[in-house]
Amino acid sequence: MPQKAAGDVLQVSAAALAGVRYLLGWIKVLRDKVENRMNAVLRAVYRNGVFVPETGCALPENSQVELIVQGPIVVPPSVANPQERARIRKRVVERMRQNPVPAGAPRFSREQLHDRR
């Protein structure tokens, strides 16, 4: 078998990858059983500082769980009154007009604006 150098691509068949995924799945199942963990997806509503499940669950009282929150991407506005929102929008536009970007200001590239570190 020839030696592989750093950066060489290792070709693996789809069947081999499927076998590895299968084994990794079983390793996770066994690890969860050893650690006595239960994996379930529950839907809940956050109300008055508490997550209230929408369905029942078979957990003993005072069980500790790991909570992964996948909430709405859009956050509702803190100001709901339409007149107040219009007043705020007007103030923002006025401030933008009072402080225009100078004509000779440098223009940033997309990469500079979205610098990911």
C-alpha positions in Angstrom: 0.0 0.0 0.0 1.5 3.4 -1.0 2.3 6.0 1.7 -0.1 8.9 1.9 1.3 12.4 2.1 -0.3 15.3 4.1 -3.1 16.8 2.0 -3.6 13.6 -0.1 -7.3 12.7 -0.6 -8.4 9.3 0.7 -11.0 7.7 -1.5 -13.7 5.8 0.5 -16.6 4.0 -1.0 -20.2 5.0 -0.2 -20.7 1.6 1.4 -17.8 2.1 3.7 -19.1 5.5 4.7 -22.5 4.1 5.4 -20.9 1.4 7.6 -19.0 4.0 9.6 -22.2 6.1 10.1 -24.1 3.0 11.2 -21.4 2.1 13.7 -21.2 5.7 15.0 -25.0 5.6 15.5 -24.7 2.5 17.6 -21.8 3.9 19.6 -24.0 6.9 20.5 -27.0 4.7 21.4 -24.7 2.5 23.7 -23.1 5.6 25.2 -26.5 7.1 26.0 -27.6 3.8 27.6 -24.4 3.6 29.7 -24.9 7.2 30.8 -28.6 6.5 31.3 -29.7 9.3 29.0 -33.0 9.6 27.1 -33.1 11.6 23.9 -36.4 13.1 22.9 -37.7 16.2 21.1 -40.3 18.1 23.0 -42.0 21.3 21.9 -42.5 23.9 24.6 -43.7 27.5 25.0 -41.6 30.0 27.0 -44.1 31.7 29.4 -43.3 33.8 32.5 -39.7 32.6 32.6 -40.6 28.9 32.4 -40.5 26.4 29.5 -44.0 24.8 29.5 -44.1 21.6 27.4 -46.9 21.3 24.9 -47.0 17.6 25.4 -46.4 15.3 28.3 -43.1 13.5 28.9 -42.1 10.5 31.0 -39.4 12.1 33.1 -39.2 11.7 36.9 -39.8 14.8 38.9 -36.6 17.0 39.4 -34.9 15.4 36.4 -32.0 17.4 34.9 -32.2 17.8 31.2 -30.1 19.6 28.5 -32.2 22.2 26.8 -31.4 23.2 23.2 -33.5 26.2 22.1 -34.4 26.6 18.5 -36.5 29.7 18.6 -37.9 32.0 16.1 -35.3 33.9 14.0 -37.3 37.1 14.0 -37.5 38.7 17.4 -40.8 40.6 17.9 -40.4 44.3 18.3 -40.3 45.7 21.9 -42.5 48.6 20.8 -45.8 47.5 19.4 -47.7 50.8 19.3 -47.8 52.0 15.6 -47.6 55.7 16.5 -44.6 55.1 18.7 -42.9 53.0 16.0 -43.5 55.8 13.4 -42.1 58.4 15.8 -38.9 56.3 16.3 -38.5 55.7 12.6 -38.9 59.4 11.9 -36.1 60.2 14.5 -33.8 57.6 13.0 -34.3 59.0 9.4 -33.7 62.6 10.7 -30.4 61.5 12.4 -29.3 59.7 9.2 -29.9 62.9 7.2 -28.0 65.0 9.8 -25.0 62.7 9.6 -24.5 61.6 5.9 -21.6 59.5 4.9 -18.9 61.8 3.5 -18.4 61.6 -0.2 -14.7 60.6 0.2 -15.3 57.9 2.7 -13.8 54.5 2.0 -16.1 51.9 0.6 -15.9 48.5 2.2 -16.0 45.3 0.3 -18.4 42.5 1.0 -15.6 40.5 2.6 -14.7 43.4 4.9 -18.3 44.0 5.9 -18.8 40.3 6.7 -15.4 39.5 8.3 -15.8 36.2 10.0 -13.1 35.4 12.6 
